[in-house]
């Protein structure tokens, strides 16, 4: 009545080694240092381009953290982790774009500080 133990991974999740964590750490350090150097050194003179490059590095760093440290892939737990991640990303996109849309329209439709409608001035 001995139980047979096999070395198959549970839930098809691969086991990571210390080398994988070291690669993830090195990639995270590089993905942090490069945008910092761009901003501090003034490598890109266009503010919009600098912001887009930093956002690209941020997205790459999020992917590195999810793959190297959180071990997320499409196979773990039958794909439910990846589905939850996609749902979260869609919700964040909706909230951010909706907030930007509302703030833009509030800014466009607000009355300027010095303008008063006729008939509402302080002087009789």
TIRO-2110 file (N, C-alpha, C; in Angstrom, 1 decimal):
// TIRO-2110
0.8, -1.2, 0.0, N, 1, A
0.0, 0.0, 0.0, CA, 1, A
0.9, 1.3, 0.0, C, 1, A
1.9, 1.3, -0.7, N, 2, A
2.7, 2.5, -0.8, CA, 2, A
2.2, 3.3, -1.9, C, 2, A
2.2, 4.6, -1.7, N, 3, A
1.8, 5.6, -2.7, CA, 3, A
2.9, 5.8, -3.7, C, 3, A
2.6, 5.9, -4.9, N, 4, A
3.6, 6.1, -5.9, CA, 4, A
3.7, 7.6, -6.2, C, 4, A
4.9, 8.2, -6.0, N, 5, A
5.0, 9.6, -6.2, CA, 5, A
5.8, 9.9, -7.5, C, 5, A
5.2, 10.7, -8.3, N, 6, A
5.8, 11.0, -9.6, CA, 6, A
6.3, 12.5, -9.5, C, 6, A
7.2, 12.9, -10.3, N, 7, A
7.7, 14.2, -10.3, CA, 7, A
7.0, 15.1, -11.3, C, 7, A
5.7, 14.9, -11.5, N, 8, A
5.0, 15.8, -12.4, CA, 8, A
4.5, 17.0, -11.7, C, 8, A
4.7, 18.2, -12.3, N, 9, A
4.3, 19.4, -11.7, CA, 9, A
2.8, 19.5, -11.5, C, 9, A
2.3, 20.1, -10.4, N, 10, A
0.9, 20.3, -10.2, CA, 10, A
0.4, 21.5, -11.0, C, 10, A
-0.8, 21.3, -11.6, N, 11, A
-1.5, 22.3, -12.4, CA, 11, A
-0.6, 22.7, -13.6, C, 11, A
0.3, 21.9, -14.0, N, 12, A
1.2, 22.2, -15.2, CA, 12, A
1.9, 23.6, -15.0, C, 12, A
2.2, 23.9, -13.8, N, 13, A
3.0, 25.1, -13.5, CA, 13, A
4.5, 24.8, -13.4, C, 13, A
5.3, 25.4, -14.3, N, 14, A
6.7, 25.0, -14.2, CA, 14, A
7.4, 25.5, -12.9, C, 14, A
8.3, 24.8, -12.5, N, 15, A
9.1, 25.2, -11.3, CA, 15, A
10.3, 26.0, -11.7, C, 15, A
10.5, 27.2, -11.1, N, 16, A
11.5, 28.1, -11.4, CA, 16, A
12.7, 27.9, -10.5, C, 16, A
13.9, 28.2, -11.1, N, 17, A
15.1, 28.1, -10.3, CA, 17, A
15.6, 29.4, -9.9, C, 17, A
16.7, 29.4, -9.1, N, 18, A
17.3, 30.7, -8.7, CA, 18, A
17.8, 31.5, -9.9, C, 18, A
18.2, 30.8, -11.0, N, 19, A
18.7, 31.5, -12.1, CA, 19, A
17.6, 32.3, -12.8, C, 19, A
16.4, 31.7, -12.8, N, 20, A
15.2, 32.5, -13.4, CA, 20, A
14.9, 33.7, -12.6, C, 20, A
15.0, 33.6, -11.2, N, 21, A
14.8, 34.8, -10.4, CA, 21, A
15.9, 35.9, -10.6, C, 21, A
17.2, 35.4, -10.8, N, 22, A
18.3, 36.3, -11.1, CA, 22, A
18.1, 37.1, -12.4, C, 22, A
17.6, 36.3, -13.4, N, 23, A
17.4, 37.0, -14.7, CA, 23, A
16.3, 38.0, -14.6, C, 23, A
15.2, 37.7, -13.9, N, 24, A
14.1, 38.6, -13.6, CA, 24, A
14.6, 39.8, -12.9, C, 24, A
15.4, 39.7, -11.9, N, 25, A
15.9, 40.8, -11.1, CA, 25, A
16.8, 41.7, -12.0, C, 25, A
17.7, 41.1, -12.8, N, 26, A
18.5, 41.9, -13.7, CA, 26, A
17.7, 42.6, -14.8, C, 26, A
16.7, 42.0, -15.3, N, 27, A
15.8, 42.7, -16.3, CA, 27, A
15.1, 43.8, -15.6, C, 27, A
14.6, 43.6, -14.4, N, 28, A
13.9, 44.7, -13.7, CA, 28, A
14.8, 45.8, -13.4, C, 28, A
16.1, 45.5, -13.0, N, 29, A
17.0, 46.6, -12.7, CA, 29, A
17.3, 47.4, -14.0, C, 29, A
17.5, 46.8, -15.1, N, 30, A
17.8, 47.5, -16.4, CA, 30, A
16.5, 48.3, -16.8, C, 30, A
15.3, 47.7, -16.7, N, 31, A
14.1, 48.4, -17.0, CA, 31, A
13.8, 49.6, -16.1, C, 31, A
14.5, 49.6, -15.0, N, 32, A
14.3, 50.8, -14.1, CA, 32, A
15.4, 51.8, -14.4, C, 32, A
16.6, 51.4, -14.6, N, 33, A
17.8, 52.3, -14.8, CA, 33, A
17.7, 53.0, -16.1, C, 33, A
17.3, 52.4, -17.1, N, 34, A
17.3, 53.1, -18.4, CA, 34, A
16.3, 54.3, -18.4, C, 34, A
15.1, 54.2, -18.0, N, 35, A
14.2, 55.4, -18.0, CA, 35, A
14.7, 56.5, -17.0, C, 35, A
15.3, 56.0, -15.9, N, 36, A
15.9, 57.0, -14.9, CA, 36, A
17.0, 57.8, -15.6, C, 36, A
17.9, 57.1, -16.3, N, 37, A
19.0, 57.7, -17.0, CA, 37, A
18.5, 58.7, -18.1, C, 37, A
17.4, 58.3, -18.8, N, 38, A
16.8, 59.1, -19.9, CA, 38, A
16.3, 60.4, -19.3, C, 38, A
15.7, 60.4, -18.1, N, 39, A
15.1, 61.6, -17.5, CA, 39, A
16.2, 62.4, -16.9, C, 39, A
17.1, 61.8, -16.2, N, 40, A
18.2, 62.6, -15.5, CA, 40, A
19.2, 63.1, -16.5, C, 40, A
19.5, 62.4, -17.5, N, 41, A
20.4, 62.9, -18.5, CA, 41, A
19.9, 63.7, -19.6, C, 41, A
18.6, 63.8, -19.7, N, 42, A
17.9, 64.6, -20.7, CA, 42, A
18.2, 64.0, -22.1, C, 42, A
18.2, 62.7, -22.3, N, 43, A
18.5, 62.1, -23.5, CA, 43, A
17.5, 62.4, -24.6, C, 43, A
16.3, 62.5, -24.3, N, 44, A
15.2, 62.8, -25.2, CA, 44, A
14.7, 64.2, -24.9, C, 44, A
14.7, 65.0, -25.9, N, 45, A
14.4, 66.4, -25.7, CA, 45, A
12.9, 66.7, -25.8, C, 45, A
12.1, 65.7, -26.4, N, 46, A
10.7, 65.9, -26.5, CA, 46, A
10.0, 65.2, -25.3, C, 46, A
9.2, 66.0, -24.6, N, 47, A
8.5, 65.5, -23.4, CA, 47, A
7.5, 64.4, -23.7, C, 47, A
6.8, 64.5, -24.8, N, 48, A
5.8, 63.5, -25.1, CA, 48, A
6.5, 62.2, -25.4, C, 48, A
7.6, 62.2, -26.2, N, 49, A
8.4, 61.0, -26.5, CA, 49, A
9.0, 60.4, -25.3, C, 49, A
9.5, 61.2, -24.4, N, 50, A
10.0, 60.7, -23.1, CA, 50, A
9.0, 60.0, -22.3, C, 50, A
7.8, 60.6, -22.3, N, 51, A
6.7, 59.9, -21.5, CA, 51, A
6.3, 58.6, -22.1, C, 51, A
6.2, 58.6, -23.5, N, 52, A
5.9, 57.3, -24.1, CA, 52, A
6.9, 56.2, -24.0, C, 52, A
8.2, 56.6, -24.0, N, 53, A
9.3, 55.6, -23.8, CA, 53, A
9.2, 55.1, -22.4, C, 53, A
9.0, 56.0, -21.4, N, 54, A
8.9, 55.5, -20.0, CA, 54, A
7.7, 54.6, -19.8, C, 54, A
6.6, 54.9, -20.4, N, 55, A
5.4, 54.1, -20.3, CA, 55, A
5.7, 52.7, -21.0, C, 55, A
6.4, 52.7, -22.1, N, 56, A
6.8, 51.4, -22.7, CA, 56, A
7.7, 50.6, -21.8, C, 56, A
8.6, 51.2, -21.1, N, 57, A
9.5, 50.5, -20.2, CA, 57, A
8.7, 50.0, -19.0, C, 57, A
7.7, 50.8, -18.6, N, 58, A
6.9, 50.4, -17.4, CA, 58, A
6.0, 49.1, -17.8, C, 58, A
5.5, 49.1, -19.0, N, 59, A
4.7, 47.9, -19.4, CA, 59, A
5.6, 46.7, -19.5, C, 59, A
6.8, 46.9, -20.0, N, 60, A
7.8, 45.8, -20.1, CA, 60, A
8.1, 45.3, -18.7, C, 60, A
8.3, 46.2, -17.8, N, 61, A
8.6, 45.8, -16.4, CA, 61, A
7.5, 45.0, -15.8, C, 61, A
6.3, 45.4, -16.0, N, 62, A
5.1, 44.7, -15.5, CA, 62, A
5.1, 43.3, -16.0, C, 62, A
5.4, 43.1, -17.3, N, 63, A
5.4, 41.8, -17.9, CA, 63, A
6.5, 40.9, -17.3, C, 63, A
7.7, 41.5, -17.1, N, 64, A
8.8, 40.8, -16.5, CA, 64, A
8.4, 40.3, -15.1, C, 64, A
7.8, 41.2, -14.3, N, 65, A
7.4, 40.8, -12.9, CA, 65, A
6.4, 39.7, -12.9, C, 65, A
5.4, 39.8, -13.8, N, 66, A
4.4, 38.8, -13.9, CA, 66, A
4.9, 37.4, -14.3, C, 66, A
5.8, 37.4, -15.2, N, 67, A
6.4, 36.1, -15.7, CA, 67, A
7.4, 35.6, -14.8, C, 67, A
8.4, 36.4, -14.4, N, 68, A
9.5, 35.9, -13.6, CA, 68, A
9.2, 35.7, -12.1, C, 68, A
8.4, 36.6, -11.5, N, 69, A
8.2, 36.5, -10.1, CA, 69, A
6.8, 35.9, -9.7, C, 69, A
5.8, 36.2, -10.5, N, 70, A
4.4, 35.7, -10.2, CA, 70, A
4.1, 34.4, -11.0, C, 70, A
5.0, 34.0, -11.9, N, 71, A
4.9, 32.8, -12.7, CA, 71, A
3.5, 32.7, -13.4, C, 71, A
3.1, 33.8, -14.0, N, 72, A
1.8, 33.8, -14.7, CA, 72, A
2.1, 33.4, -16.2, C, 72, A
1.3, 32.5, -16.6, N, 73, A
1.3, 32.1, -18.0, CA, 73, A
-0.1, 31.6, -18.4, C, 73, A
-0.3, 31.2, -19.6, N, 74, A
-1.7, 30.8, -20.1, CA, 74, A
-2.0, 29.4, -19.6, C, 74, A
-1.1, 28.6, -19.1, N, 75, A
-1.4, 27.3, -18.7, CA, 75, A
-1.7, 27.1, -17.2, C, 75, A
-1.2, 28.0, -16.4, N, 76, A
-1.4, 27.9, -14.9, CA, 76, A
-2.9, 28.0, -14.6, C, 76, A
-3.3, 27.1, -13.8, N, 77, A
-4.7, 27.0, -13.3, CA, 77, A
-5.7, 27.0, -14.4, C, 77, A
-5.4, 26.3, -15.5, N, 78, A
-6.3, 26.1, -16.6, CA, 78, A
-6.6, 27.4, -17.4, C, 78, A
-5.7, 28.4, -17.3, N, 79, A
-5.8, 29.7, -18.0, CA, 79, A
-6.7, 30.7, -17.3, C, 79, A
-7.1, 30.4, -16.1, N, 80, A
-8.0, 31.4, -15.3, CA, 80, A
-7.2, 32.5, -14.8, C, 80, A
-5.9, 32.4, -14.5, N, 81, A
-5.1, 33.5, -14.1, CA, 81, A
-4.9, 34.5, -15.2, C, 81, A
-4.7, 34.0, -16.5, N, 82, A
-4.5, 34.9, -17.6, CA, 82, A
-5.9, 35.6, -17.9, C, 82, A
-7.0, 34.9, -17.8, N, 83, A
-8.3, 35.5, -18.1, CA, 83, A
-8.6, 36.6, -17.0, C, 83, A
-8.2, 36.3, -15.8, N, 84, A
-8.4, 37.4, -14.8, CA, 84, A
-7.5, 38.6, -15.0, C, 84, A
-6.3, 38.3, -15.5, N, 85, A
-5.4, 39.4, -15.8, CA, 85, A
-6.0, 40.3, -17.0, C, 85, A
-6.5, 39.6, -18.0, N, 86, A
-7.0, 40.3, -19.2, CA, 86, A
-8.3, 41.1, -18.8, C, 86, A
-9.1, 40.6, -17.9, N, 87, A
-10.3, 41.3, -17.4, CA, 87, A
-9.9, 42.5, -16.6, C, 87, A
-8.8, 42.4, -15.8, N, 88, A
-8.3, 43.5, -15.0, CA, 88, A
-7.8, 44.6, -15.9, C, 88, A
-7.0, 44.2, -16.9, N, 89, A
-6.5, 45.2, -17.9, CA, 89, A
-7.5, 45.9, -18.6, C, 89, A
-8.6, 45.3, -19.0, N, 90, A
-9.7, 45.9, -19.7, CA, 90, A
-10.4, 46.9, -18.7, C, 90, A
-10.6, 46.5, -17.5, N, 91, A
-11.2, 47.4, -16.5, CA, 91, A
-10.4, 48.6, -16.3, C, 91, A
-9.1, 48.5, -16.1, N, 92, A
-8.2, 49.6, -15.9, CA, 92, A
-8.2, 50.5, -17.1, C, 92, A
-8.2, 50.0, -18.3, N, 93, A
-8.3, 50.8, -19.5, CA, 93, A
-9.5, 51.6, -19.6, C, 93, A
-10.7, 51.0, -19.2, N, 94, A
-11.9, 51.7, -19.2, CA, 94, A
-12.0, 52.8, -18.2, C, 94, A
-11.5, 52.5, -17.0, N, 95, A
-11.5, 53.6, -15.9, CA, 95, A
-10.5, 54.7, -16.3, C, 95, A
-9.3, 54.4, -16.8, N, 96, A
-8.4, 55.5, -17.2, CA, 96, A
-8.9, 56.3, -18.3, C, 96, A
-9.4, 55.7, -19.4, N, 97, A
-9.9, 56.4, -20.5, CA, 97, A
-11.1, 57.2, -20.2, C, 97, A
-12.0, 56.7, -19.4, N, 98, A
-13.2, 57.4, -19.0, CA, 98, A
-12.8, 58.6, -18.1, C, 98, A
-11.9, 58.4, -17.2, N, 99, A
-11.5, 59.5, -16.3, CA, 99, A
-10.8, 60.7, -17.2, C, 99, A
-10.0, 60.3, -18.1, N, 100, A
-9.4, 61.3, -19.0, CA, 100, A
-10.4, 62.0, -19.8, C, 100, A
-11.4, 61.3, -20.3, N, 101, A
-12.5, 61.9, -21.1, CA, 101, A
-13.3, 62.9, -20.3, C, 101, A
-13.6, 62.5, -19.1, N, 102, A
-14.4, 63.4, -18.2, CA, 102, A
-13.6, 64.6, -17.8, C, 102, A
-12.3, 64.5, -17.5, N, 103, A
-11.5, 65.6, -17.1, CA, 103, A
-11.3, 66.6, -18.3, C, 103, A
-11.1, 66.0, -19.5, N, 104, A
-11.0, 66.8, -20.7, CA, 104, A
-12.2, 67.7, -20.9, C, 104, A
-13.4, 67.1, -20.8, N, 105, A
-14.6, 67.8, -21.1, CA, 105, A
-15.0, 68.8, -20.0, C, 105, A
-14.6, 68.4, -18.8, N, 106, A
-14.8, 69.4, -17.7, CA, 106, A
-13.9, 70.6, -17.9, C, 106, A
-12.7, 70.4, -18.3, N, 107, A
-11.8, 71.5, -18.6, CA, 107, A
-12.3, 72.4, -19.8, C, 107, A
-12.8, 71.8, -20.8, N, 108, A
-13.3, 72.5, -22.0, CA, 108, A
-14.6, 73.3, -21.7, C, 108, A
-15.4, 72.8, -20.8, N, 109, A
-16.7, 73.4, -20.7, CA, 109, A
-16.9, 74.2, -19.4, C, 109, A
-15.8, 74.4, -18.7, N, 110, A
-15.9, 75.3, -17.5, CA, 110, A
-15.7, 76.7, -17.9, C, 110, A
-16.3, 77.6, -17.2, N, 111, A
-16.3, 79.0, -17.5, CA, 111, A
-14.9, 79.6, -17.1, C, 111, A
-14.4, 80.5, -17.9, N, 112, A
-13.1, 81.1, -17.5, CA, 112, A
-13.2, 81.9, -16.3, C, 112, A
-12.1, 82.1, -15.5, N, 113, A
-12.2, 82.8, -14.2, CA, 113, A
-12.7, 84.2, -14.3, C, 113, A
-12.3, 85.0, -15.3, N, 114, A
-12.7, 86.4, -15.3, CA, 114, A
-14.0, 86.7, -16.0, C, 114, A
-14.6, 85.7, -16.7, N, 115, A
-15.9, 85.9, -17.4, CA, 115, A
-17.1, 85.8, -16.5, C, 115, A
-17.9, 86.8, -16.6, N, 116, A
-19.2, 86.8, -15.8, CA, 116, A
-20.3, 86.9, -16.8, C, 116, A
-21.4, 86.2, -16.7, N, 117, A
-22.5, 86.4, -17.6, CA, 117, A
-23.1, 87.8, -17.4, C, 117, A
-23.7, 88.4, -18.5, N, 118, A
-24.3, 89.7, -18.4, CA, 118, A
-25.4, 89.7, -17.4, C, 118, A
-25.4, 90.8, -16.6, N, 119, A
-26.5, 91.0, -15.5, CA, 119, A
-26.1, 90.4, -14.2, C, 119, A
-25.0, 89.7, -14.1, N, 120, A
-24.5, 89.2, -12.8, CA, 120, A
-23.3, 89.9, -12.2, C, 120, A
-23.0, 91.0, -12.7, N, 121, A
-21.8, 91.7, -12.2, CA, 121, A
-22.1, 92.3, -10.8, C, 121, A
-21.0, 92.6, -10.0, N, 122, A
-21.1, 93.1, -8.7, CA, 122, A
-21.6, 94.6, -8.6, C, 122, A
-21.4, 95.3, -9.7, N, 123, A
-21.8, 96.7, -9.7, CA, 123, A
-23.2, 96.9, -10.2, C, 123, A
-24.0, 97.8, -9.5, N, 124, A
-25.4, 98.0, -10.0, CA, 124, A
-25.5, 98.8, -11.2, C, 124, A
END
